[in-house]
Amino acid sequence: MSLSPQRVLIVIDVQNDYFSDGKFPLWNADATLDKVESAIARARAAVVPVILVQHLADAGKGVAPFFNQGTAGVEIHPRIRAAAPDASVVIKSFADSFLNTSLEQELAMLGADELLICGMMTQNCVTHTAISKAAEKYKVSVLGDCCTTVSQMIHLIALNALSPRVAVIDSAVALPVSPDGAKTSEKSTPN
């Protein structure tokens, strides 16, 4: 367990079904993938732990339109797995990444006090995780440039709706890295 306060990057549902060959392609998915991949690289350079969250449809409710167990679509995008090969993976079946998952235990083991949240379905899983009752004990920021959803309009509406409750910031502000790649001493600040 970490003895000093710790920031953690949480990457939510960057899974194959949300891309062009998947069952539910999202707006701007490839550009968002690039941004998330870059944020992970900066987090790792700054010694910020990364946790990946993977949505798995609840088989008890029948076959879902996507994210079904045993399909290629449910898998975390291979570029994200390659960018964070040692990251813990938290499996969820609800929009809130804390609900009935191991996320709180993972954060406790890391000594987390600050969460940087990004991923897919801005208005759903990202939002529900950021404003979860369980997230209230952390300083929470959403990396707006590292999120996407079904359309740009819904993405922007969701970020605007989040902004009074949590900081919505750019990933380069949240995870600044000095030119030599060393961790900078700056902390992110809310807008």
Contact map, one row per residue, 1 for C-alpha under 8 A:
11100000000000000000000000000000000000000000000000000000000000000000000000000000000000000000000000000000000111100000000000000000000000000000000000000000000000000000000000000000000000000000000
11111100000000000000000000000000000000000000000000000000000000000000000000000000000000000000000000000000000011100000000000000000000000000000000000000000000000000000000000000000000000000000000
11111000000000000000000000000000000000000000000000000000000000000000000000000000000000000000000000000000000000100000000000000000000000000000000000000000000000000000000000000000000000000000000
01111100000000000000000000000000000000000000000000000000000000000000000000000000000000000000000000000000000000100000000000000000000000000000000000000000000000000000000000000000000000000000000
01111110000000000000000000000000000000000000000000000000000000000000000000000000000000000000000000000000000000111100000000000000000000000000000000000000000000000000000000000000000000000000000
01011111000000000000000000000000000000000000000100000000000000000000000000000000000000000000000000000000000001111100000000000000000000000000000000000000000000000000000000000000000000000000000
00001111100000000000000000000000000000000000000110000000000000000000000000000000000000000000000000000000000000011111000000000000000000000000000000000000000000000000000000000000000000000000000
00000111110000000000000000000000000000000000000111100000000000000000000000000000000000000000000000000000001000010111000000000000000000000000000000000000000000000000000000000000000000000000000
00000011111000000000000000000000000000010010000111100000000000000000000000000000000000000000000000000000000000000011110000000000000000000000000000000000000000000000000000000000000000000000000
00000001111100000000000000000000000000000000000001111000000000000000000000000000000000000000000000000000000000000011110000000000000000000000000000000000000000000000000000000000000000000000000
00000000111111000000000000000000000100000000000001111000000000000000000000000000000000000000000000000000000000000000111000000000000000000000000000000000000000000000000000000000000000000000000
00000000011111000000000000000000000000000000000000011100000000000000000000000000000000000000000010000000000000000000111100001100000000000000000000000000000000000000000000000000000000000000000
00000000001111100000000000000000000000000000000000011110000000000000000000010000000000000000000000000000000000000000001100001000000000000000000000000000000000000000000000000000000000000000000
00000000001111110100000000000000100000000000000000000100000000000000000000011001000000000000000000000000000000000000001100000000000000000000000000000000000000000000000000000000000000000000000
00000000000011111110000000000000000000000000000000000100000000000000000011111000000000000000000000000000000000000000000000000000000000000000000000000000000000000000000000000000000000000000000
00000000000001111110110000000000000000000000000000000000000000000000000111111000000000000000000000000000000000000000000000000000000000000000000000000000000000000000000000000000000000000000000
00000000000000111111111110000000000000000000000000000000000000000110000111000000000000000000000000000000000000000000000000000000000000000000000000000000000000000000000000000000000000000000000
00000000000001111111011111001000000000000000000000000000000000000000000010000000000000000000000000000000000000000000000100000000000000000000000000000000000000000000000000000000000000000000000
00000000000000111111111111001100000000000000000000000000000000000000000000000000000000000000000000000000000000000000000000000000000000000000000000000000000000000000000000000000000000000000000
00000000000000001111110111000000000000000000000000000000000000000000000000000000000000000000000000000000000000000000000000000000000000000000000000000000000000000000000000000000000000000000000
00000000000000011011111010000000000000000000000000000000000000000000000000000000000000000000000000000000000000000000000000000000000000000000000000000000000000000000000000000000000000000000000
00000000000000011111111110000000000000000000000000000000000000000000000010000000000000000000000000000000000000000000000000000000000000000000000000000000000000000000000000000000000000000000000
00000000000000001110111110000000000000000000000000000000000000001100000010000000000000000000000000000000000000000000000000000000000000000000000000000000000000000000000000000000000000000000000
00000000000000001111011111000000000000000000000000000000000000000100000000000000000000000000000000000000000000000000000000000000000000000000000000000000000000000000000000000000000000000000000
00000000000000001111111111101000000000000000000000000000000000000000000000000000000000000000000000000000000000000000000000000000000000000000000000000100000000000000000000000000000000000000000
00000000000000000111000111111000000000000000000000000000000000000000000000000000000000000000000000000000000000000000000000000000000000000000000000011110000000000000000000000000000000000000000
00000000000000000000000011111000000000000000000000000000000000000000000000000000000000000000000000000000000000000000000000000000000000000000000000011111000000000000000000000000000000000000000
00000000000000000000000001111111000000000000000000000000000000000000000000000000000000000000000000000000000000000000000000000000000000000000000000011001000000000000000000000000000000000000000
00000000000000000110000011111111100000000000000000000000000000000000000000000000000000000000000000000000000000000000000000000000000000000000000000010000000000000000000000000000000000000000000
00000000000000000010000000011111110000000000000000000000000000000000000000000000000000000000000000000000000000000000000000000000000000000000000000000000000000000000000000000000000000000000000
00000000000000000000000000011111111000000000000000000000000000000000000000000000000000000000000000000000000000000000000000000000000000000000000000000000000000000000000000000000000000000000000
00000000000000000000000000011111111100000000000000000000000000000000000000000000000000000000000000000000000000000000000000000000000000000000000011110000000000000000000000000000000000000000000
00000000000001000000000000001111111110000000000000000000000000000000000000000001000000000000000000000000000000000000000000000000000000000000000001000000000000000000000000000000000000000000000
00000000000000000000000000000111111111000000000000000000000000000000000000000000000000000000000000000000000000000000000000000000000000000000000000000000000000000000000000000000000000000000000
00000000000000000000000000000011111111100000000000000000000000000000000000000000000000000000000000000000000000000000000000000000000000000000000011000000000000000000000000000000000000000000000
00000000001000000000000000000001111111110000000000000000000000000000000000000001000000000000000000000000000000000000011000000000000000000000000001000000000000000000000000000000000000000000000
00000000000000000000000000000000111111111000000000000000000000000000000000000011001000000000000000000000000000000000000000000000000000000000000000000000000000000000000000000000000000000000000
00000000000000000000000000000000011111111100000000000000000000000000000000000000000000000000000000000000000000000000000000000000000000000000000000000000000000000000000000000000000000000000000
00000000000000000000000000000000001111111110000000000000000000000000000000000000000000000000000000000000000000000000000000000000000000000000000001000000000000000000000000110010000000000000000
00000000100000000000000000000000000111111111000001000000000000000000000000000000001100000000000000000000000000000000000000000000000000000000000000000000000000000000000000000000000000000000000
00000000000000000000000000000000000011111111100000000000000000000000000000000000001000000000000000000000000000000000000000000000000000000000000000000000000000000000000000000000000000000000000
00000000000000000000000000000000000001111111110000000000000000000000000000000000000000000000000000000000000000000000000000000000000000000000000000000000000000000000000000000011100000000000000
00000000100000000000000000000000000000111111111111000000000000000000000000000000000000000000000000000000000000000000000000000000000000000000000000000000000000000000000000000010000000000000000
00000000000000000000000000000000000000011111111111000000000000000000000000000000000000000000000000000000000000000000000000000000000000000000000000000000000000000000000000000000000000000000000
00000000000000000000000000000000000000001111111100000000000000000000000000000000000000000000000000000000000000000000000000000000000000000000000000000000000000000000000000000000100011100000000
00000000000000000000000000000000000000000111111100000000000000000000000000000000000000000000000000000000000000000000000000000000000000000000000000000000000000000000000000000010100011110000000
00000000000000000000000000000000000000000011111110000000000000000000000000000000000000000000000000000000000000000000000000000000000000000000000000000000000000000000000000000000000000100000000
00000111100000000000000000000000000000000011111111000000000000000000000000000000000000000000000000000000000000000000000000000000000000000000000000000000000000000000000000000000000000000000000
00000011100000000000000000000000000000000011001111100000000000000000000000000000000000100000000000000000000001000000000000000000000000000000000000000000000000000000000000000000000000000000000
00000001111000000000000000000000000000010011000111110000000000000000000000000000000100110000000000000000000000000000000000000000000000000000000000000000000000000000000000000000000000000000000
00000001111000000000000000000000000000000000000011111000000000000000000000000000000000111100000000000000000000000000000000000000000000000000000000000000000000000000000000000000000000000000000
00000000011110000000000000000000000000000000000001111100000000000000000000000000000000111100000000000000000000000000000000000000000000000000000000000000000000000000000000000000000000000000000
00000000011110000000000000000000000000000000000000111110000000000000000000000000000000001111000010000000000000000000000000000000000000000000000000000000000000000000000000000000000000000000000
00000000000111100000000000000000000000000000000000011111000000000000000001110000000000001111000000000000000000000000000000000000000000000000000000000000000000000000000000000000000000000000000
00000000000010000000000000000000000000000000000000001111100000000010000001000000000000000011110000000000000000000000000000000000000000000000000000000000000000000000000000000000000000000000000
00000000000000000000000000000000000000000000000000000111110000000011100001000000000000000011100000000000000000000000000000000000000000000000000000000000000000000000000000000000000000000000000
00000000000000000000000000000000000000000000000000000011111000110111100000000000000000000000100000000000000000000000000000000000000000000000000000000000000000000000000000000000000000000000000
00000000000000000000000000000000000000000000000000000001111111010001000000000000000000000000100000000000000000000000000000000000000000000000000000000000000000000000000000000000000000000000000
00000000000000000000000000000000000000000000000000000000111111110001100000000000000000000000000000000000000000000000000000000000000000000000000000000000000000000000000000000000000000000000000
00000000000000000000000000000000000000000000000000000000011111000000000000000000000000000000000000000000000000000000000000000000000000000000000000000000000000000000000000000000000000000000000
00000000000000000000000000000000000000000000000000000000011111110000000000000000000000000000000000000000000000000000000000000000000000000000000000000000000000000000000000000000000000000000000
00000000000000000000000000000000000000000000000000000000011111110000000000000000000000000000000000000000000000000000000000000000000000000000000000000000000000000000000000000000000000000000000
00000000000000000000000000000000000000000000000000000000101011111001000000000000000000000000000000000000000000000000000000000000000000000000000000000000000000000000000000000000000000000000000
00000000000000000000000000000000000000000000000000000000111011111111000000000000000000000000000000000000000000000000000000000000000000000000000000000000000000000000000000000000000000000000000
00000000000000000000001000000000000000000000000000000000000000111111000000000000000000000000000000000000000000000000000000000000000000000000000000000000000000000000000000000000000000000000000
00000000000000001000001100000000000000000000000000000000100000011111000011000000000000000000000000000000000000000000000000000000000000000000000000000000000000000000000000000000000000000000000
00000000000000001000000000000000000000000000000000000011100000011111101011100000000000000000000000000000000000000000000000000000000000000000000000000000000000000000000000000000000000000000000
00000000000000000000000000000000000000000000000000000001111000111111111011000000000000000000000000000000000000000000000000000000000000000000000000000000000000000000000000000000000000000000000
00000000000000000000000000000000000000000000000000000001101000000011111001000000000000000000000000000000000000000000000000000000000000000000000000000000000000000000000000000000000000000000000
00000000000000000000000000000000000000000000000000000000000000000001111101000000000000000000000000000000000000000000000000000000000000000000000000000000000000000000000000000000000000000000000
00000000000000000000000000000000000000000000000000000000000000000011111111100000000000000000000000000000000000000000000000000000000000000000000000000000000000000000000000000000000000000000000
00000000000000011000000000000000000000000000000000000000000000000000011111100000000000000000000000000000000000000000000000000000000000000000000000000000000000000000000000000000000000000000000
00000000000000111100011000000000000000000000000000000000000000000111001111100000000000000000000000000000000000000000000000000000000000000000000000000000000000000000000000000000000000000000000
00000000000000111000000000000000000000000000000000000111000000000111111111110000000000000000000000000000000000000000000000000000000000000000000000000000000000000000000000000000000000000000000
00000000000000110000000000000000000000000000000000000100000000000010001111111100000000000000000000000000000000000000000000000000000000000000000000000000000000000000000000000000000000000000000
00000000000011110000000000000000000000000000000000000100000000000000000001111101100000000000000000000000000000000000000000000000000000000000000000000000000000000000000000000000000000000000000
00000000000001110000000000000000000000000000000000000000000000000000000000111111100000000000000000000000000000000000000000000000000000000000000000000000000000000000000000000000000000000000000
00000000000000000000000000000000000000000000000000000000000000000000000000111111110000000000000000000000000000000000000000000000000000000000000000000000000000000000000000000000000000000000000
00000000000000000000000000000000000010000000000000000000000000000000000000001111111000000000000000000000000000000000000000000000000000000000000000000000000000000000000000000000000000000000000
00000000000001000000000000000000100110000000000000000000000000000000000000011111111100000000000000000000000000000000000000000000000000000000000000000000000000000000000000000000000000000000000
00000000000000000000000000000000000000000000000000000000000000000000000000011111111110000000000000000000000000000000000000000000000000000000000000000000000000000000000000000000000000000000000
00000000000000000000000000000000000000000000000000000000000000000000000000000111111110000000000000000000000000000000000000000000000000000000000000000000000000000000000000000000000000000000000
00000000000000000000000000000000000010011000000000000000000000000000000000000011111110000000000000000000000000000000000000000000000000000000000000000000000000000000000000000000000000000000000
00000000000000000000000000000000000000010000000001000000000000000000000000000001111111100000000000000000000000000000000000000000000000000000000000000000000000000000000000000000000000000000000
00000000000000000000000000000000000000000000000000000000000000000000000000000000111111100000000000000000000000000000000000000000000000000000000000000000000000000000000000000000000000000000000
00000000000000000000000000000000000000000000000000000000000000000000000000000000000111110000000000000000000000000000000000000000000000000000000000000000000000000000000000000000000000000000000
00000000000000000000000000000000000000000000000011110000000000000000000000000000000111111000000000000000000000000000000000000000000000000000000000000000000000000000000000000000000000000000000
00000000000000000000000000000000000000000000000001110000000000000000000000000000000001111100000000000000010000000000000000000000000000000000000000000000000000000000000000000000000000000000000
00000000000000000000000000000000000000000000000000111100000000000000000000000000000000111110000000000000000000000000000000000000000000000000000000000000000000000000000000000000000000000000000
00000000000000000000000000000000000000000000000000111100000000000000000000000000000000011111000000001110000000000000000000000000000000000000000000000000000000000000000000000000000000000000000
00000000000000000000000000000000000000000000000000001111000000000000000000000000000000001111100000001100000000000000000000000000000000000000000000000000000000000000000000000000000000000000000
00000000000000000000000000000000000000000000000000001111000000000000000000000000000000000111111111111000000000000000000000000000000000000000000000000000000000000000000000000000000000000000000
00000000000000000000000000000000000000000000000000000011110000000000000000000000000000000011111000000000000000000000000000000000000000000000000000000000000000000000000000000000000000000000000
00000000000000000000000000000000000000000000000000000010000000000000000000000000000000000001111110100000000000000000000000001000000000000000000000000000000000000000000000000000000000000000000
00000000000000000000000000000000000000000000000000000000000000000000000000000000000000000001111110000000000000000000000000011101100000000000000000000000000000000000000000000000000000000000000
00000000000000000000000000000000000000000000000000000000000000000000000000000000000000000001011111100000000000000000000000001101100100000000000000000000000000000000000000000000000000000000000
00000000000100000000000000000000000000000000000000001000000000000000000000000000000000000001011111101010000000000000000000001001100000000000000000000000000000000000000000000000000000000000000
00000000000000000000000000000000000000000000000000000000000000000000000000000000000000000001000111111111000000000000000000000000100101100000000000000000000000000000000000000000000000000000000
00000000000000000000000000000000000000000000000000000000000000000000000000000000000000000001010111111000000000000000000000000000000000000000000000000000000000000000000000000000000000000000000
00000000000000000000000000000000000000000000000000000000000000000000000000000000000000000001000001111100000000000000000000000000000000000000000000000000000000000000000000000000000000000000000
00000000000000000000000000000000000000000000000000000000000000000000000000000000000000000111000011111111000000000000000000000000000000000000000000000000000000000000000000000000000000000000000
00000000000000000000000000000000000000000000000000000000000000000000000000000000000000000110000001011111110000000000000000000000000000000000000000000000000000000000000000000000000000000000000
00000000000000000000000000000000000000000000000000000000000000000000000000000000000000000100000011001111111000000000000000000000000000000000000000000000000000000000000000000000000000000000000
00000000000000000000000000000000000000000000000000000000000000000000000000000000000000000000000001001111111100000000000000000000000001000000000000000000000000000000000000000000000000000000000
00000000000000000000000000000000000000000000000000000000000000000000000000000000000000000000000000000111111110000000000000000000000000000000000000000000000000000000000000000000000000000000000
00000000000000000000000000000000000000000000000000000000000000000000000000000000000000010000000000000111111111000000000000000000000000000000000000000000000000000000000000000000000000000000000
00000001000000000000000000000000000000000000000000000000000000000000000000000000000000000000000000000011111111110000000000000000000000000000000000000000000000000000000000000000000000000000000
10000000000000000000000000000000000000000000000000000000000000000000000000000000000000000000000000000001111111110000000000000000000000000000000000000000000000000000000000000000000000000000000
11000000000000000000000000000000000000000000000000000000000000000000000000000000000000000000000000000000111111110000000000000000000000000000000000000000000000000000000000000000000000000000000
11000100000000000000000000000000000000000000000010000000000000000000000000000000000000000000000000000000011111110000000000000000000000000000000000000000000000000000000000000000000000000000000
11111100000000000000000000000000000000000000000000000000000000000000000000000000000000000000000000000000001111111000000000000000000000000000000000000000000000000000000000000000000000000000000
00001111000000000000000000000000000000000000000000000000000000000000000000000000000000000000000000000000001111111110000000000000000000000100000000000000000000000000000000000000000000000000000
00001110000000000000000000000000000000000000000000000000000000000000000000000000000000000000000000000000000000111110000000000000000000001110000000000000000000000000000000000000000000000000000
00001111000000000000000000000000000000000000000000000000000000000000000000000000000000000000000000000000000000011111000000000000000000000111100000000000000000000000000000000000000000000000000
00000011110000000000000000000000000000000000000000000000000000000000000000000000000000000000000000000000000000011111100000000000000000000111100000000000000000000000000000000000000000000000000
00000011110000000000000000000000000000000000000000000000000000000000000000000000000000000000000000000000000000000111110000000000000000000001111000000000000000000000000000000100000000000000000
00000000111100000000000000000000000000000000000000000000000000000000000000000000000000000000000000000000000000000011111000000100010000000001111000000000000000000000000000000000000000000000000
00000000111100000000000000000000000100000000000000000000000000000000000000000000000000000000000000000000000000000001111100000100000000000000011101100000000000000000000000000000000000000000000
00000000001111000000000000000000000100000000000000000000000000000000000000000000000000000000000000000000000000000000111111000100000000000000000001110000000000000000000000000000000000000000000
00000000000111000100000000000000000000000000000000000000000000000000000000000000000000000000000000000000000000000000011111001100000000000000000000111000000000000000000000000000000000000000000
00000000000000000000000000000000000000000000000000000000000000000000000000000000000000000000000000000000000000000000001111111100000000000000000000111100001000000000000000000000000000000000000
00000000000000000000000000000000000000000000000000000000000000000000000000000000000000000000000000000000000000000000001111111110000000000000000000111000001001100000000000000000000000000000000
00000000000000000000000000000000000000000000000000000000000000000000000000000000000000000000000000000000000000000000000011111111000000000000000000001000011011100000000000000000000000000000000
00000000000000000000000000000000000000000000000000000000000000000000000000000000000000000000001000000000000000000000000011111111000000000000000000000000000000000000000000000000000000000000000
00000000000110000000000000000000000000000000000000000000000000000000000000000000000000000000011110000000000000000000000111111111100000000000000000000000000000000000000000000000000000000000000
00000000000100000000000000000000000000000000000000000000000000000000000000000000000000000000001100000000000000000000111111111111110000000000010000100000000000000000000000000000000000000000000
00000000000000000000000000000000000000000000000000000000000000000000000000000000000000000000000000000000000000000000000001111111111000000000000000000000000001000100000000000000000000000000000
00000000000000000000000000000000000000000000000000000000000000000000000000000000000000000000001110000000000000000000000000111111111100000000000000000000000000000000000000000000000000000000000
00000000000000000000000000000000000000000000000000000000000000000000000000000000000000000000001111000000000000000000000000001111111100100000000000000000000000000000000000000000000000000000000
00000000000000000000000000000000000000000000000000000000000000000000000000000000000000000000000000000000000000000000100000000111111100100001110000000000000000000000010000000000000000000000000
00000000000000000000000000000000000000000000000000000000000000000000000000000000000000000000000000000000000000000000000000000011111110110000000000000000000000000000110000000000000000000000000
00000000000000000000000000000000000000000000000000000000000000000000000000000000000000000000000101000000000000000000000000000001111111110000000000000000000000000000000000000000000000000000000
00000000000000000000000000000000000000000000000000000000000000000000000000000000000000000000000000000000000000000000000000000000001111110000000000000000000000000000000000000000000000000000000
00000000000000000000000000000000000000000000000000000000000000000000000000000000000000000000000001000001000000000000000000000000000111111000000000000000000000000000000000000000000000000000000
00000000000000000000000000000000000000000000000000000000000000000000000000000000000000000000000001000000000000000000000000000000111111111101000000000000000000000000000000000000000000000000000
00000000000000000000000000000000000000000000000000000000000000000000000000000000000000000000000000000000000000000000000000000000001111111110000000000000000000000000000000000000000000000000000
00000000000000000000000000000000000000000000000000000000000000000000000000000000000000000000000000000000000000001000000000000000000001111110000000000000000000000000000000000000000000000000000
00000000000000000000000000000000000000000000000000000000000000000000000000000000000000000000000000000000000000011110000000000000000000111111000000000000000000000000000000000000000000000000000
00000000000000000000000000000000000000000000000000000000000000000000000000000000000000000000000000000000000000001110000000000000000000011111100000000000000000000000000000000000000000000000000
00000000000000000000000000000000000000000000000000000000000000000000000000000000000000000000000000000000000000000111100000000000010000100111110000000000000000000000011000000000000000000000000
00000000000000000000000000000000000000000000000000000000000000000000000000000000000000000000000000000000000000000111100000000000010000000011111000000000000000000000011110000000000000000000010
00000000000000000000000000000000000000000000000000000000000000000000000000000000000000000000000000000000000000000001110000000100010000000001111100000000000000000000011110000000000000000000000
00000000000000000000000000000000000000000000000000000000000000000000000000000000000000000000000000000000000000000001110000000000000000000000111111100000000000000000000111100100000000000000000
00000000000000000000000000000000000000000000000000000000000000000000000000000000000000000000000000000000000000000000010000000000000000000000011111100000000000100000000111100000000000000000000
00000000000000000000000000000001001000000000000000000000000000000000000000000000000000000000000000000000000000000000000000000000000000000000001111100000000000000000000011100000000000000000000
00000000000000000000000000000001101100100000000000000000000000000000000000000000000000000000000000000000000000000000011000000000000000000000001111110000000000000000000001100000000000000000000
00000000000000000000000000000001000000000000000000000000000000000000000000000000000000000000000000000000000000000000011111000100000000000000001111111000001000000000000000000000000000000000000
00000000000000000000000001111001000000000000000000000000000000000000000000000000000000000000000000000000000000000000001111000000000000000000000001111111001000000000000000000000000000000000000
00000000000000000000000001110000000000000000000000000000000000000000000000000000000000000000000000000000000000000000000111100000000000000000000000111111011000000000000000000000000000000000000
00000000000000000000000011100000000000000000000000000000000000000000000000000000000000000000000000000000000000000000000010000000000000000000000000011111011000000000000000000000000000000000000
00000000000000000000000001100000000000000000000000000000000000000000000000000000000000000000000000000000000000000000000000000000000000000000000000011111111000000000000000000000000000000000000
00000000000000000000000000110000000000000000000000000000000000000000000000000000000000000000000000000000000000000000000000000000000000000000000000011111111100000000000000000000000000000000000
00000000000000000000000000000000000000000000000000000000000000000000000000000000000000000000000000000000000000000000000000000000000000000000000000000011111110000000000000000000000000000000000
00000000000000000000000000000000000000000000000000000000000000000000000000000000000000000000000000000000000000000000000000100000000000000000000000001111111111000000000000000000000000000000000
00000000000000000000000000000000000000000000000000000000000000000000000000000000000000000000000000000000000000000000000011100000000000000000000000111111111111100000000000000000000000000000000
00000000000000000000000000000000000000000000000000000000000000000000000000000000000000000000000000000000000000000000000000000000000000000000000000000001111111110000000000000000000000000000000
00000000000000000000000000000000000000000000000000000000000000000000000000000000000000000000000000000000000000000000000000100000000000000000000000000000111111111000000000000000000000000000000
00000000000000000000000000000000000000000000000000000000000000000000000000000000000000000000000000000000000000000000000001100010000000000000000000000000011111111100000000000000000000000000000
00000000000000000000000000000000000000000000000000000000000000000000000000000000000000000000000000000000000000000000000001100000000000000000000100000000001111111110000100000000000000000000000
00000000000000000000000000000000000000000000000000000000000000000000000000000000000000000000000000000000000000000000000000000000000000000000000000000000000111111111000000000000000000000000000
00000000000000000000000000000000000000000000000000000000000000000000000000000000000000000000000000000000000000000000000000000000000000000000000000000000000011111111000000000000000000000000000
00000000000000000000000000000000000000000000000000000000000000000000000000000000000000000000000000000000000000000000000000000010000000000000000000000000000001111111111100000000000000000000000
00000000000000000000000000000000000000000000000000000000000000000000000000000000000000000000000000000000000000000000000000000000000000000000000000000000000000111111111100000000000000000000000
00000000000000000000000000000000000000000000000000000000000000000000000000000000000000000000000000000000000000000000000000000000000000000000000000000000000000011111111000000000000000000000000
00000000000000000000000000000000000000000000000000000000000000000000000000000000000000000000000000000000000000000000000000000000001000000000000000000000000000000111111000000000000000000000000
00000000000000000000000000000000000000000000000000000000000000000000000000000000000000000000000000000000000000000000000000000000011000000001110000000000000000000111111100000000000000000000010
00000000000000000000000000000000000000000000000000000000000000000000000000000000000000000000000000000000000000000000000000000000000000000001110000000000000000000111111110000000000000000000111
00000000000000000000000000000000000000000000000000000000000000000000000000000000000000000000000000000000000000000000000000000000000000000000111100000000000000100110011111000000000000000000011
00000000000000000000000000000000000000000000000000000000000000000000000000000000000000000000000000000000000000000000000000000000000000000000111110000000000000000000001111101100000000000000011
00000000000000000000000000000000000000000000000000000000000000000000000000000000000000000000000000000000000000000000000000000000000000000000001111000000000000000000000111111100000000000000000
00000000000000000000000000000000000000100000000000000000000000000000000000000000000000000000000000000000000000000000000000000000000000000000001111000000000000000000000011111111000000000000000
00000000000000000000000000000000000000100000000000000000000000000000000000000000000000000000000000000000000000000000000000000000000000000000000000000000000000000000000001111111000000000000000
00000000000000000000000000000000000000000000000000000000000000000000000000000000000000000000000000000000000000000000000000000000000000000000000000000000000000000000000011111111000000000001000
00000000000000000000000000000000000000000000000000000000000000000000000000000000000000000000000000000000000000000001000000000000000000000000001000000000000000000000000011111111000000000011100
00000000000000000000000000000000000000100110010000000000000000000000000000000000000000000000000000000000000000000000000000000000000000000000000000000000000000000000000000111111100000000001000
00000000000000000000000000000000000000000100000000000000000000000000000000000000000000000000000000000000000000000000000000000000000000000000000000000000000000000000000000111111110000110100000
00000000000000000000000000000000000000000100110000000000000000000000000000000000000000000000000000000000000000000000000000000000000000000000000000000000000000000000000000000011111111110000000
00000000000000000000000000000000000000000000000000000000000000000000000000000000000000000000000000000000000000000000000000000000000000000000000000000000000000000000000000000001111111110000000
00000000000000000000000000000000000000000000000000000000000000000000000000000000000000000000000000000000000000000000000000000000000000000000000000000000000000000000000000000000111111000000000
00000000000000000000000000000000000000000000000000000000000000000000000000000000000000000000000000000000000000000000000000000000000000000000000000000000000000000000000000000000111111000000000
00000000000000000000000000000000000000000000110000000000000000000000000000000000000000000000000000000000000000000000000000000000000000000000000000000000000000000000000000000000111111100000000
00000000000000000000000000000000000000000000110000000000000000000000000000000000000000000000000000000000000000000000000000000000000000000000000000000000000000000000000000000000111111110000000
00000000000000000000000000000000000000000000111000000000000000000000000000000000000000000000000000000000000000000000000000000000000000000000000000000000000000000000000000000001110011111000000
00000000000000000000000000000000000000000000010000000000000000000000000000000000000000000000000000000000000000000000000000000000000000000000000000000000000000000000000000000001110001111100000
00000000000000000000000000000000000000000000000000000000000000000000000000000000000000000000000000000000000000000000000000000000000000000000000000000000000000000000000000000000000000111110000
00000000000000000000000000000000000000000000000000000000000000000000000000000000000000000000000000000000000000000000000000000000000000000000000000000000000000000000000000000001000000011111000
00000000000000000000000000000000000000000000000000000000000000000000000000000000000000000000000000000000000000000000000000000000000000000000000000000000000000000000000000000100000000001111100
00000000000000000000000000000000000000000000000000000000000000000000000000000000000000000000000000000000000000000000000000000000000000000000000000000000000000000000000000001110000000000111110
00000000000000000000000000000000000000000000000000000000000000000000000000000000000000000000000000000000000000000000000000000000000000000000000000000000000000000000001000000100000000000011111
00000000000000000000000000000000000000000000000000000000000000000000000000000000000000000000000000000000000000000000000000000000000000000000100000000000000000000000011110000000000000000001111
00000000000000000000000000000000000000000000000000000000000000000000000000000000000000000000000000000000000000000000000000000000000000000000000000000000000000000000001110000000000000000000111
